[in-house]
Each structure stands twice: as C-alpha cells, then as structure tokens.
C-alpha cells in the first residue's frame, strides 16, 4: 500500500496552462492555494487562503474557478458524506480514508483492491469503468 498526499506531476498552474486556460492574476492565486494545499480544502478554505494573498478575491471567483477546474478534470470534487464539497488536486486514481473525528483525509492506493474491484465487476458481467472508494474510521488509540 502506498500513501501519497501530494501529486508529483506538473503543478496545477502548469496543467491549466497546458489545457489552454486563461490565466488571470486571481485565478493564479487560487491555483497556487490548491497547489500548496496538503489537505483536501473546502471552497470556504480555498477562499480564506486566497483572500489572505489577495484581498480583492471574491467567493464567486473561487466558486467559478473551482467549478471550471472540476469540469476540465483538473481537480476532483469530493463530498465524503459531508454537507460541503472538498477539492482534490490529485487526479491520479486513488482512494480515501476519512477520519470521522478530525475530518482528516488520507489518500491511498492498493493494487489488491484494484484487482478485487475488477474481478467483482467481471463476475457480475460488467467491465469496471470507474470506482470511488471511501473508507470512514477512527484512529486506534494505543494505551
């Protein structure tokens, strides 16, 4: 099982430029906030971090930018059974373990699970196209 919290590929700013996205100053700040995030920030968190860098950024600009990035598959919107969305800059295939007490999100990949999912779909007569796996748990306290 490999654990990764940051993507080692090109920055989000570079991926947006490669996708032909117009790069305004405010958009660059929002992308920088996402690039530097070690967590899976909610819209409000992205807004707070961006506003700390540029007072003129509005919540509407953050929403529009995140929706555009989601539509272009440059970020992944996650709901994690919460009443708000979080944004994940890591678009490589991975799964999440969500700590129900702290809200911390741990990314992981596991080859055995990947094989098992394909096998389950095949046995049911399907080809697996997409799957999101979310595990919810509490940290084990050591006495």
N, C-alpha and C positions, 0 to 999 in steps of 0.2 A: 504494500500500500504506500503510495507516495503522497505526501502532503505538500500542497503549494498554495500560498496565499497571494503571490504576485505572478503576473504573467511575464515571461522572459522575452516575449516577442517585441515588435516595434511599439513605440508609445501610441497612446490613443490619438494624440495630435497628429502623428505621422500617418496612422491608419485613416484618419479623417481626411487629411490632405490627399492621400492616395485614392480615396473614394471621390475626390473632386469637391469636397465640402468647402463652401466659402468660409474663410477663417477670419471672423471679426475679433476684435480685442476681447470682448466679453465672452465669446464662445471659447477662445483660447484659455481664458481663466477657468471656465467651467471644466474644460478638458484637463487642465493641469490639476484641478482639485480631484477629479476622478483618477487620473494617472497616479497621484501621490497617495490615494486612499489605500490603507491597509485593510479596511473593513469593506462592507457592502452598504454604502450610505443610502439613507432615505433622501427624498427630494429636499426636505427641510434641512438636513445635514449638509447636502451639497450647497444649498442656498446660503447657509450660515458661513460655510468655509469660503465660498466665492465672494460673499459680501465683505468678509474681512480683508480680501485682497483688492476689491473694487466696490466702493460704497454705492455706485450707480446701478449695480446689477439688480434686476427685479426678479421676484419669484416667477413671474410669467416667462421671462427669458430662460430661467433654469428649466421650467416645465417644457417649454418648446424645444430646447436643446436636447434634453433627455429623451423626449418622445421621438425626435428626429434620429438620434443615435440608436434608439431601440428599433425603429423602422428600418434603418440601414444595417441592422445586426452588428453594430459596433459596440454595443453594450447589451446585456441581458437583463430584462426586468424580472425580478423575483418577488413573490408575495409571501412565502414562508408562513402561511396561516396567520398573518398579521393583517391589521386593517389599513396598512400602507405598503407601498412598494419600495424595494431596495434595488440598487443598480450595481451590476457586476461587470467589471471591465474585462474579466477573463472569459472569453468566448470559446476557449478550448473546452472539450467535453469533460465535465467533472460533476461531482455530486456534493451535497452539503449536509453537514451535521449541525443542527441548530440547538444551542444551549437554551432550554426553556426558562432558565432562571436569569441569565445575564443577557440573552439575546445575541451572544457571540455566534458567528457563523464560521465554521471550519470547512474548508474545501478539501476534497479528497478524490483520488482516482483508485480504482481497484479492478484489475484485469479479470479476476474470478467473477465478480459481479457482472462485468460486461458480457462474459461468456454465458453466464446463467440467464441473463435477460434475453439474449438472442435465442437460447435453447428453449426457454419458456414460450416465446412467441412462435418459434418453429413448431413445437409440439401442438400448439393451438391452431396451426395452419396459417401463420402470419409471418411476414418479414418485418422485423423491427425497424421502424423509421426514426423514431425519437423517443427518448425517455428522460424524465427528470426524477431523480431520486432524492428525497429529503428525509433525513433521519432527525428525530427530535429526542433529546435526552437531557439528563442532569449529570454534572460532574460527579464522579465517585469520590467521596470523602474518605481519606485514609486516616485511621485513628492512631 
